Amino acid sequence: MYGRSLLVLRAATDPRSGAVVAGARPGWAYVWPRDAGAVAIAFAEAGYRRAARRIAHFLLRLDLDAAARFQLDGEAVEGRDGQGDAAGWVAAAARAAGTDAQLARFAWRNRADYQEKEPGDYLANALASADGPKTEARVAFSARRQIGLFATRRGLVREAGEPGSGLDSAAAWAVEPFPRPHLFPFVRQTLLRLAGNSGRFGLLPSENWNGGEDPWTAPTAWTAWGLAALGERRAALELMDALRRAATPRELLPERVDAHTGAPRSTTPLAWSHAFAVLVLRKLWPGRGRTRPPSRAVKLSSGPWPGLRVRRARR
């Protein structure tokens, strides 16, 4: 899965501009800042800093207020307004790539979140919100404020001041890549509850999800990433088992799969899901495969990174 995921990310990334398409399909062949930001972080963690910097530089040139999606030349795609997590993912990508960048304050309230539905005050956007230089005092203040807005006795809910909105898997973002240590006890509680209700092929994005019963691979993977970072290794590995079952025979991750059969129900592969797969696997096995996955590697003789080595799929 690790090697195949690196290949997917390589295929999704323009080697010259750093533009990353979400998927090779009409309607998905655009650049979403959150998807591309996660890809940059995954490349940086895997040792491909040059690729990560190229993506970060592309993202830093975008007008994030203009739209949710962008063409490969950076032009905004009409139809969806700028979203509240965009600046946060761009800032996280820039940090991971070692690029110095100062982003202006970016409003997260009354915007759509990763679920891309109606605007609101959502947990994912609050966690990803870019609010200037992160001093220790500012991070602590932000975390206390977020506790007041989103914390319940069950965990962190999706919508501010709405306990009935249900627990949100995006709580994992408060561990990685937007660490809020004051929120960690709430995050642990949230993710363990959601993981405990996982189906055979993974998780829904949040409780009270109204988009059907099909599990989504990206929330499954980022929940595993957060749990692994919190030391909940067993729960993380169980989710990775579900992610493997959701993958196709060629280790490609669909956006979502049928809850009963595991058959792909949407874009396959989805770059965002493969980025989180790389990140959680690196968290579970730190120090292994820094610039290449272990065992049975094959060298690619062409492409943007001629030295990239990937593991052959074994069946």
Protein Blocks (a to p, Z undefined) as FASTA:
>chain_A
ZZmmmmmmmmmpcfknopacfbdcehjlcccfklmmmmmmmmmmnopamlmmmmmmmmmm
pcfklpmbdcfkopacehiacdfklmmmmmmmmmmnopacddddddfehpacfkopaddd
dfklmmmpcgbjadfklmmmmmmmmmmmmgcfkbccfbghilknopafklmmmmpccdcf
klmmmmmmmmmmmmmmpcfkbccfbghiagbjbdcfklmmmmmmmmmmnopamlmmmmmm
mmmmmpcfkopacfbdcfklopafbdcddfklmmmmmmmmmmmmghiaklbceejiaddf
bdjblmbccddddZZ
